[in-house]
Amino acid sequence: MNLNQYISEKLEKLRKEKRMGVYTLCNKAAISYETYRSIRKNRNKDIYVRTLLILLTTLEVSPAEFFDDPVFKNGEIDLDFK
């Protein structure tokens, strides 16, 4: 799994767990729907750290919680340096 795919899937999982709609998340985070849609559909080559932190804050999840996952400890994430 590549990093962007992991981030998009995990954000969607958290959003659904929090029972927050896409438009609600975008409004609360003050990001455009298109920006979130690009992340969600894995269309971005890179996701800005600032955008990710804003989304995590809005979802009330710390970066430490978000990245505390075995895929990072096992080296299963493809960073796609191409």
C-alpha positions in Angstrom: 0.0 0.0 0.0 1.3 3.4 -0.8 1.3 6.3 1.7 -1.4 8.4 0.0 -3.7 5.4 -0.2 -3.2 4.6 3.5 -3.9 8.3 4.5 -7.0 8.5 2.3 -8.4 5.2 3.6 -7.7 6.0 7.2 -9.2 9.5 7.0 -12.4 8.0 5.5 -12.5 5.4 8.3 -12.1 8.1 11.0 -14.7 10.3 9.3 -17.2 7.5 9.2 -16.4 6.5 12.8 -17.1 10.1 13.9 -20.3 10.0 11.9 -19.3 13.2 10.1 -20.4 13.9 6.5 -17.9 14.9 3.9 -19.3 18.4 3.5 -19.4 18.9 7.3 -15.8 17.8 7.6 -14.8 20.2 4.8 -16.7 23.1 6.4 -15.3 22.5 9.8 -11.8 22.1 8.5 -12.2 25.1 6.1 -10.9 23.1 3.2 -12.6 22.8 -0.2 -14.6 19.8 -1.1 -12.4 19.3 -4.1 -9.3 19.1 -2.0 -10.8 16.5 0.2 -12.2 14.6 -2.8 -8.7 14.5 -4.3 -7.4 13.0 -1.1 -10.3 10.6 -0.9 -10.0 9.4 -4.5 -6.2 9.2 -4.1 -5.6 11.7 -7.0 -2.9 13.7 -5.2 0.7 12.8 -5.7 1.4 14.3 -2.3 -0.8 15.4 0.6 0.3 18.6 2.3 1.2 18.0 6.0 -0.7 21.2 6.9 -3.9 19.9 5.3 -3.6 16.5 7.0 -3.0 18.2 10.4 -6.1 20.4 9.9 -8.2 17.3 9.0 -6.9 15.4 12.0 -7.6 18.3 14.3 -11.1 18.5 13.0 -11.6 14.8 13.5 -10.1 15.2 17.0 -7.3 12.7 16.3 -3.7 13.4 17.2 -0.9 12.7 14.6 0.5 10.2 17.0 -2.8 8.3 17.1 -3.1 8.5 13.3 0.3 7.1 12.5 0.4 4.5 15.4 -0.2 1.6 13.0 1.7 -1.6 12.4 2.1 -0.8 8.7 4.7 1.7 9.7 6.5 -0.6 12.1 6.6 -3.4 9.5 7.7 -1.2 6.6 4.6 -2.1 4.6 4.2 1.5 3.3 5.4 2.3 -0.2 6.6 5.9 -0.2 6.7 6.0 -4.0 9.8 8.2 -4.5 9.4 8.1 -8.3 
